[in-house]
Amino acid sequence: MKSNAIYMLVVVMVMMLFSMCRKDMGNYDYREIPELRIDTTGAAGPFTVRVGIEELVVTPRVIYTGTEDLDYYWIAEPNSTTFNFRDTLSREKELRTTIHLPISSSVGHTLFYMVVERETGRSAIVKYTLRVTGSTGTGMMVAHEKNGTVDIDLIGTPTTDNNPITRNIYQAVNGSRLPGKVTGLATVGENNLFMLMTDQSMSLMVADGMVRQFADEEIFGLLTPDVFKPESFFYRSGTINYLINNGHVYQNFINNSAPGLMTQRMLVDDGSNYRMSPVYLEGTTTGFFFDELGKRMLQTGAASSNTLTRFAKANATEKFSLDYIDRKILFGKKGFNLGSFLQSTAYVFFADQTGSGRYLYVMVPNTPATPAKALIDISASPDIQDAKYYEVFETAPCVYYATEQKLYLLQVNSGGNSYVNAGVEFTPPAGEVISCIKLDRTGGTAELFYYIATWNESTGQSTVRQFSINTGTGRLSTSPVRTWTGFDGKITMMNWKRY
C-alpha cells in the first residue's frame, strides 16, 4: 500500500511538471487604452440664450487617440424643482440648436456633454451652466399675415434709432405659424401672459418667452363654446380680460390656478340674447360693448360679476340714447375727456345700416341719462366711405380715419356739434398701401407716438413708420421719427407688449 501511494505521488508530480513545461499557445492581444477626454478651453460657459430665438453653439474639443466609433450626447436638466425632466438636445459632436427649455435665468439648467466609446462603453463627461431667458421684452408687437397664416415680430422699446426687431417669434418659439387672419393681439392682464388670436385659432403665451401655454378651446377653461369663432380680445384692468367668441363675451377674473383662462360667460341682466360687436369701450371703472342684435350699448359690472347691464333711456333732450342706436358700429375708443374727472369719454364711429352715412358719436356712458356730448355727421368727409382704419386721440378732441391711400385727421368741436377737417396727415410711398394704424403711449410714458404700417404687395414686405404728435392739435410730424422695414407679410394689427 505504501509503495502504491509513493508511485501515485510520483505520477502526479511528473504530470504537473509536464504541464508547466508546455508552450503557451493562447492568442492574447495586449494594447494600450486610448485617451478619451473633453477639452473645454474656450467653450467652458456659462451660456445664456433667449428661448426659441437664439441658437446655442458649444464647440468643445474631443481628444481621443483610439479608432473606435464614438457616440455624443447633449443633455439638459433643470436646476429648479419646478421642472423634473431630462431633455436630449443633440447627438452631434458639436451643439448647434435653438433652445426650447423653460425660462430659467436665475437658477438655470445643467447642460451635460457625454462622449461614449461605442464598443467598450467608456465615457467622458463635462457639465456646463445654461441660463434660458425670455425671447422678448417690451415694445410694439406687430402681427403680419402671409399665405393664410400669422406670425408676430417685436419692435424693441423705441428709445434709439437702432431698435432691435425680433422676427417671426411665434414660429421660432412654438414651431409653426398660426392659421387664419388676426383678430386679437394683447397683453393678458397682469399675469405676464400674451394672447395671439386669429379667426381660426388662439394661443395664450408666457409674455417674456412667448412659449405657448394654452391653445384654442383650452383657453375657455370649463366653458367650452358650442361654436369656436374667436373674434376679439381686450384687456380691461388688473387681471380682467374679455374675449368675444361668436358674439358672446367671456371674462377672465383672477384665476390663479390657471391664469388667463376664461372663468365666466357674460349674460344680460334681463336674460335677453345678444350678439356683441368686436369693439370694446373702456370706462373709468367698467367697460362697454355694443350689441348688434339689440342695437344697444351694454355695460360690464364689477370685476367678479358676469352680468351685462342695460342702459336706461336717455333724457328726451339728448341727441341719442345708449339703449338704442340703429346703426352699425365701426370703431370706438376712449379719448379726450369731455366729462368730469371720473367720467371717461368714448369716441365711436357708426355707419348707417344701409347707405353711405357715417357718424361720430361722442359719449359719456357713465351718465346714461345725459350721455351725448356730440353727434356729428361726418358723411361729407373726404373718402370716409372708403375708410378701413380708425384711431382716437386722447390729449385733444381729435379722431383719425384712413383709407389704403390716405390718413385723415378730424378735429372735433363737441360744443358746436361739428368738426374741422384738418386734412391729410400721411400718404404712403408709391407701391405701398396703409394696412394698419395704431396710436400708443410708448411703454406707458407720457410721450405719444403714431404707428403706421404699410404693405407692398409686389415685394411681400411691410414697413412701420413712427410719427410724433402735436398734443394740442393731433397733427403728425412731417417725417417719421423712425422707420422699420423687412416685415415678412402684411401687418394687420399692432399693440404694445407690456411685459
Rosetta blueprint (number, residue, H / E / L):
1 M L
2 K H
3 S H
4 N H
5 A H
6 I H
7 Y H
8 M H
9 L H
10 V H
11 V H
12 V H
13 M H
14 V H
15 M H
16 M H
17 L H
18 F H
19 S H
20 M H
21 C H
22 R L
23 K L
24 D L
25 M L
26 G L
27 N L
28 Y L
29 D L
30 Y L
31 R L
32 E L
33 I L
34 P L
35 E L
36 L E
37 R E
38 I E
39 D E
40 T L
41 T L
42 G L
43 A L
44 A L
45 G L
46 P L
47 F E
48 T E
49 V E
50 R E
51 V L
52 G L
53 I L
54 E L
55 E E
56 L E
57 V E
58 V E
59 T L
60 P L
61 R E
62 V E
63 I E
64 Y E
65 T L
66 G L
67 T L
68 E L
69 D L
70 L E
71 D E
72 Y E
73 Y E
74 W E
75 I E
76 A E
77 E E
78 P E
79 N L
80 S L
81 T L
82 T L
83 F L
84 N L
85 F L
86 R L
87 D E
88 T E
89 L E
90 S E
91 R L
92 E L
93 K L
94 E L
95 L E
96 R E
97 T E
98 T E
99 I L
100 H L
101 L L
102 P L
103 I L
104 S E
105 S E
106 S E
107 V E
108 G E
109 H E
110 T E
111 L E
112 F E
113 Y E
114 M E
115 V E
116 V E
117 E E
118 R L
119 E L
120 T L
121 G L
122 R L
123 S E
124 A E
125 I E
126 V E
127 K E
128 Y E
129 T E
130 L E
131 R E
132 V E
133 T E
134 G L
135 S L
136 T L
137 G L
138 T L
139 G E
140 M E
141 M E
142 V E
143 A E
144 H E
145 E E
146 K E
147 N L
148 G L
149 T E
150 V E
151 D E
152 I E
153 D E
154 L E
155 I E
156 G E
157 T L
158 P L
159 T L
160 T L
161 D L
162 N L
163 N L
164 P L
165 I E
166 T E
167 R L
168 N L
169 I H
170 Y H
171 Q H
172 A H
173 V H
174 N H
175 G L
176 S L
177 R L
178 L E
179 P E
180 G L
181 K L
182 V E
183 T E
184 G E
185 L E
186 A E
187 T E
188 V E
189 G L
190 E L
191 N L
192 N L
193 L E
194 F E
195 M E
196 L E
197 M E
198 T E
199 D L
200 Q L
201 S L
202 M E
203 S E
204 L E
205 M E
206 V E
207 A L
208 D L
209 G L
210 M L
211 V L
212 R E
213 Q E
214 F E
215 A E
216 D H
217 E H
218 E H
219 I H
220 F H
221 G L
222 L L
223 L L
224 T L
225 P L
226 D L
227 V L
228 F L
229 K L
230 P E
231 E E
232 S E
233 F E
234 F E
235 Y E
236 R E
237 S E
238 G L
239 T L
240 I E
241 N E
242 Y E
243 L E
244 I E
245 N E
246 N L
247 G L
248 H E
249 V E
250 Y E
251 Q E
252 N E
253 F E
254 I L
255 N L
256 N L
257 S L
258 A L
259 P L
260 G L
261 L L
262 M L
263 T L
264 Q E
265 R E
266 M L
267 L E
268 V E
269 D L
270 D L
271 G L
272 S L
273 N L
274 Y L
275 R L
276 M E
277 S E
278 P E
279 V E
280 Y E
281 L E
282 E E
283 G L
284 T L
285 T L
286 T L
287 G E
288 F E
289 F E
290 F E
291 D E
292 E L
293 L L
294 G L
295 K L
296 R E
297 M E
298 L E
299 Q E
300 T E
301 G L
302 A L
303 A L
304 S L
305 S L
306 N L
307 T E
308 L E
309 T E
310 R E
311 F L
312 A L
313 K L
314 A L
315 N L
316 A L
317 T L
318 E L
319 K L
320 F L
321 S E
322 L L
323 D L
324 Y E
325 I L
326 D L
327 R L
328 K E
329 I E
330 L E
331 F E
332 G E
333 K E
334 K E
335 G L
336 F L
337 N L
338 L L
339 G L
340 S L
341 F L
342 L L
343 Q L
344 S L
345 T L
346 A E
347 Y E
348 V E
349 F E
350 F E
351 A E
352 D L
353 Q L
354 T L
355 G L
356 S L
357 G L
358 R E
359 Y E
360 L E
361 Y E
362 V E
363 M E
364 V L
365 P L
366 N L
367 T L
368 P L
369 A L
370 T L
371 P L
372 A E
373 K E
374 A E
375 L E
376 I E
377 D E
378 I L
379 S L
380 A L
381 S L
382 P L
383 D L
384 I H
385 Q H
386 D H
387 A L
388 K L
389 Y E
390 Y E
391 E E
392 V E
393 F L
394 E L
395 T L
396 A L
397 P L
398 C E
399 V E
400 Y E
401 Y E
402 A E
403 T L
404 E L
405 Q L
406 K L
407 L E
408 Y E
409 L E
410 L E
411 Q E
412 V E
413 N E
414 S L
415 G L
416 G L
417 N L
418 S E
419 Y E
420 V E
421 N E
422 A E
423 G E
424 V E
425 E E
426 F E
427 T L
428 P L
429 P L
430 A L
431 G L
432 E L
433 V E
434 I E
435 S E
436 C E
437 I E
438 K E
439 L E
440 D E
441 R E
442 T H
443 G H
444 G H
445 T L
446 A L
447 E L
448 L E
449 F E
450 Y E
451 Y E
452 I E
453 A E
454 T E
455 W E
456 N E
457 E L
458 S L
459 T L
460 G L
461 Q E
462 S E
463 T E
464 V E
465 R E
466 Q E
467 F E
468 S E
469 I E
470 N L
471 T L
472 G L
473 T L
474 G L
475 R L
476 L E
477 S L
478 T L
479 S L
480 P L
481 V L
482 R E
483 T E
484 W E
485 T E
486 G E
487 F E
488 D E
489 G L
490 K E
491 I E
492 T E
493 M E
494 M E
495 N E
496 W E
497 K E
498 R L
499 Y L
